[in-house]
Amino acid sequence: MRVLLSEGNSTSAREAITALGLAGHTIEICDPEALCLGRFSRFVARVHRCPGIGRDPDGYLDFICDLLDRRRFDVLLPIHEQGLVFAKARDRLMERIKLAIPSFDSYLTALDKAAFSQLLSELGIAQPETAILPSLDALPLRVPFPCVLKASIATASRGTFVVRSAAELAAARAALSSDRTRILLQQWLDGPTEHVQAMFQHGRLRGIAAFAQLMAGAGGGPALKESIPPDLVERPVASIGERLQWHGALSFDYIRHRGAAHFVDCNPRLVEPMAATYAGADLAALLLAISCGEPGEAVTRARPGMRTRLAIQALLGVAASTRSRAAILEHARWLAFATGPYAGFREELTPVAIDVCAAIPLTMTALLLLARPALALSLPRRGIGRHLLTAESVARITAWGAS
């Protein structure tokens, strides 16, 4: 099929490109950045420069509609937060293209951390103890350390701060001072961070894959992970999808604490699908099938034990934690030859053996970090760009007239 991706600069988009390309689909992407991560793939036929939804959601939607009118595509995939725009304009878009997207209210509930926390409470699903504050000004003078502060509208680790001291609290306050959304004050729980990806068709679970994070990379995201059985979370995940009548991809982060899963985040999109693909659950293909309205009864589950890596995330994490060129070189050598801590792990983000063009961003990252290891603190933020929502753009989209 001819597939249009809503953006091309996230790790999720880069992995979806690989999964779809291996299946033989023709892929084009929209992105405001000329040198977005997705451009460096042999599977991408064309990149369309578009307005960013963070600054111009109206212009972004008009661009997509015009592109769909001018060129033939079979499916539009909302690979990142552009799904909020698509949900608001669902009727307008579905006149032009096949698309799996829930209602706007459901999408906003999943996107808004405060609304999602309230949904968990309504469903009786475990989460850390959470206080939802109307603004930063309502934060108590004394907060328990450690704790977590979150802006209600944020993504890609923006607006989320683990606070262990008065100095970190002051830094979090300063970073959130301009935020106009609600603030979550959340209990800190000890335990491993795990992730689950799910696919729904009109509220019914169609596919699921769960992963344990074995090593953190840049910004706390996973650099090494392993697929695990979804038994602990399948029932609550299914109940969330059913309540929201979700249609498409939905992903969650949770903490395994004292044998229970405590949900801490929700992403209304398909997050980094190649690990699930390697584990026998091709969620990108399933999303295409759901977009096309293909029926199905069985639930696709990823098999446990598949270990994957994200080499760029690993290098950034090593550079950030050590600031050592020797350590960066050592890890680059281990990654190149799949030895050391990376032995037995398959590359999911930049699989050079599958897609030689993926060597370009990987090599450039390594060279930049060797030249200046401190760049590990700023490079990840370059991926937090115009393709992502802001609180202001969410408010603008919410104020649009009915689709």
N, C-alpha and C positions, 0 to 999 in steps of 0.2 A: 504494500500500500504506500501511498504518498502521505507522509506524516509531517505535520508542522508542530514544532515544540515552541512553547510560549516564551522561553528564554534559553540562553546557552552558556551562562557564566557560573552556574552553581555546580558543585560536585554531583548533585543528583541528576542534573541535565547531562553532564559528561558521561555518567554511567548509563543513563537511559539511551543515549546515542549508541553506545557499544552494544547493549542488549538488542536494540531495534535493528542496528546495522548487521549484526550477526544473523538475524532472521531474514535479511534480504530486503528490508523496507528502504524506500527512498526518503531521506530525512533532510528537512530544511529547518532552520532555527531563526527566531527573532531575538535580537538583543541590542541594547543601546551602545554596547562597547564593540569597537571594530575588532579588537583582539581578544574576544571572550574565549574562555577555556574550551568551549565546544567547537570553535573554529579549527582546532588542531586535531582533526580526526578525518580519516579517509572515508568515513561513512557519511559525512555531511556534504550534501550537494550544493547548498547555498546558505549564506548568512544574510538576513535582512536587518539593516539598521533601523531601529524603531525608537520612539520616545520611551523613556523610563517611567514605570508606574509610580515611582516614588515622587516624581516631580509633576508628571503630566498623565494621570490615568485616563483622562478624556482623550488625549491625543493618541495614547497607546491603543485604546479600544477602536478608535477610528482607523488607525493604521492596520490593525488586524482585520477589520471588516473589509477595508479596501483591498488588502492582500488576498483575502478569500474570494473576493469578487473578480480579481484579475487572474489568479492562478488556481489550478485545480489541486485540491488536497482531499484526501479521504477522511482523515481524522485530525482533530486539534487536541494536543495533549497539554493540559495545564500542569506543567512540570514543577512550578513553584507558586509563589503567592499571587501570580496573575489570575489564579483561580477565583479570587474574590471579585475581580472585574468580570470574569466569565459568568460567575454565578448571578451577579446583578443583571447582566445582559444576556441571560441564558436563552430567552426566546429569540432575540435578535440573532444570536450566533447559530442556533440550531436550525434556523432557516437556511444557513449557508453550509454547515459542516456537521459531521458526527462528533459528539462530545459527551464525555461522562462527567457530570458536575452536579452536586447537590443544590438544594435551595440556598438562596443568599443567607437567610437566617441561620441555617445549619452551618454553612461555611464560616460565618462570623463567630458562631459559638465555639467552633474548633480553633479558630485563629486567636480569639481573645482569651488570654490566660485566666482572667477573672471569671468570664462566662464559663470556661471549661471547668474550672474548679467548682463552680456552683453546680454544673451538670454532674460531676463526680459525686458531690454530696447528695443530690437528688436520687442518683442510682445506687447509692450505698457502696461505691467503689473506693477502696483505700487510697489515701493520699496523705502526704505529710500534713500536720496541723497547719492550717492556713488562715491568716487574717487578710481580708480584702479591704484596703484603705481607699478613701475617695481621692486622695492625693498624697504627695510626699509630706505635706505639712501635717498630716494626721499621724505620722510615724511617732511612736512613743519615745519619750526622752531616753528610756533605757530599753534596749532590746537584748535578748539572750544571745550569747555567742556560743557556738557558731549558729548562723542562720542564713537564709537566702532572701535577697530582695529582688523583685522582678517587676518590670514595667508590664502592664497588661497587654500592650501591643508592641511586640518586638519579635525578632527572629534571628536565626544564625548566631545565637549566643549574645546578640545585642540586648542590652537592658536587663541582663541577669547577672547578679553579683553574689558570690559566696563571701560572707562577712564573718571574720574570725576575731576582729579586734576593733578598737575605737578608730584607729587609723584607716582600716578598710571600710568602716562605716562612713567615715567622712568622705573617702574617695567615692563610694557608691552614691552618697547624697549629692556630691558635686556632679557626677555623671548623669544623675537622674533629675537634676534641678530644673532642666528645661522641658521635662516630660509632662504632658498634660493628660495622660491616661491614669487609670487607677493603678495602685501599687499593691503587690502581694508581699506580705511578710510571712515567710514559710519556715517551718521547723527544718533543721538539718537532720538528715538520717544517715547513719553509717550503713554502708552496704554497696555492692557492685551496681554500677549503672548498666541497664540492659535496654534493648530497643526491640520494638515489634512493628512490622509493616503489615497492613491489611488491605484487602481489596473487597469492595462491596458493590452489589448490584441492587439498587433500590432498597437498601437497608438489610440485605441478606449477605452474610459473609461468603465470599467466593475464594479467597486465598489469604494465607497468613505465613509469615516468616519471623522468627525471633532470633536475636543475637546478643551475646555477651561481649562487652568491651574488655579486651585483654590488655590494651595499652592505649593511653590517651595521646592525641596529637595536638595540633594547634587549636587553641580556644577550647580545649577539653573534649573535642570531637574524637571519635575512634580512629586510631591508626592501625590497630590490629583487632580483629574480632572473630568470633566463632559462632556458627549457627547452633541454636539450642532448641529443645522441644518447646512448643508454645503452650503447653498444657496449663501453666500457671496463669496465663493471661488471656487465653482464647475466649473464655466465657465473658469476662468484663469487656473485652474488645468487641465481641459480637453484640453485647447489650448497648454499647455506645453507638455503634453503627445502626442498630435497629431504631434506637430512640431518635437519632438524627435523620433517619431514612437516607443514609449516606449513599452516594452514587459515585464511585470512583475510588481513589486511593486515600488512605488515612494511616498515619504513622504516630507512634507514641514512644516516649522515654519513660522508664520506670526504675525504681530502686528496689532491689530485692533485700528486704529488711526483716529479719526474724522469720524467714520462710514465707513471707507474703510480698506481693507486688504492690508497691505504692506508686501510683502514677504521678508524674511531675511535669509532663509537657505533652502537647499534642501538635502535630504538624499536618495540616489538611492537604497532603500531597504525597507523592511517591518519593521516598528518601533513599538515594543510593541503591538502586535495585540489583546491581551485578552480583552481590553476595548471595542474594536469594536465587538468582539465575544459576550460579554455580552449584547451589544446593538443591537444584531440581525444581524450583518454583519460579517460573518465568513470569514475574508479576507485570513486567512491561507488556508482554504478549497478552496477558489476561486483561490488562487495562484497555488494550486495543479491542479485544473481543467484547468487553462490556460496553465500550464506546459505540460499537457497531450493533449492539442489541442482541448479541448471540446468547442464547440460553445456556444454562448449565446448572447442575445440581450438586455435584461433588465439590468439596472444599480442597483446594490445592494447598499442601503444606510442605515447607522446606524441610529437608532432612537434616538432622543434627550432625555436628562434627566437621562441617566445612569451615576451614580457616582461611581468612582473607586479610589483605593488607591494603593500605592506601599510602604509597611511598612518599608522596608529597607531604602528607600529614605527618608521617613519621620523621622526615627530615626537619620539618618546621618544629616539631615537638622537641627533638634532640637539640636543635640550635637554641631554642628558647630556654631550655632547662640548663644547658651546659655553657653556652656561648663559646664553644671550643671547636676550632677548625679541625683538629685531630679527631674529635668525636664525630663530626659531620662526615669526614672522609671515611672513617671506619664504618659508619652506618650506610653510607653510599655504596661501599664495597660489598657489605653484607646483602644489601638490597639487590645489587647488580647480579650477584651470584646465588641469591636465595639461600644464604647461609646465616650462621649466628642466630639471633632471635627471630629471623624471618624465614628460617627453613620450614618448609611444609605449608607456607602461606601463598595463596594465589593473589596476584595483583588485580584489583577491581577498578581503580580510578584511572590509571594510565597504563593499560596492558600493552606494552610495546610489542610483544610477540604477536598480538592480534592486530594491532593498529600502530604502525610505525610512527605515524604523526604524533602520537602521544608522547614520544621521546622529547619533543620540543619544550612543552611546559615543565616536564620533569627535569630536564637538563638545565634549563634556565633557572629554575628554583635552586638547584644544587649549586650552580655557579654564583648566584647572588648571595646565598648563605655563606659560601666559602669566602667570598669577598668581604662580607660584613654580616657576621652571625646575628647581630642585634636586629637585622631586618625581619627575623622570625616574629617579632612583636608587631610589626606593621604590615607585612605582606598579607596575612589572612584578612585584614580589614579591607584590602583592595577588592576582595571578592564580595564585600558588603556594599554594593553599589546601587546604581539607578534601577536595577531590575527588581529591587525589593520595596515593599511597602513601608510607609511611615505612618505615624498616628494621624498626620494631617491628610495624607492621601486616603487613608481608611475613612476618615470623616467625609471627605469629598465624595467618595464612591457611595457611601451609605446615604448621602443626601440626594443622589440621583433619583429621578422619577422611576416609577415601576417599569420593568422591562416589558 
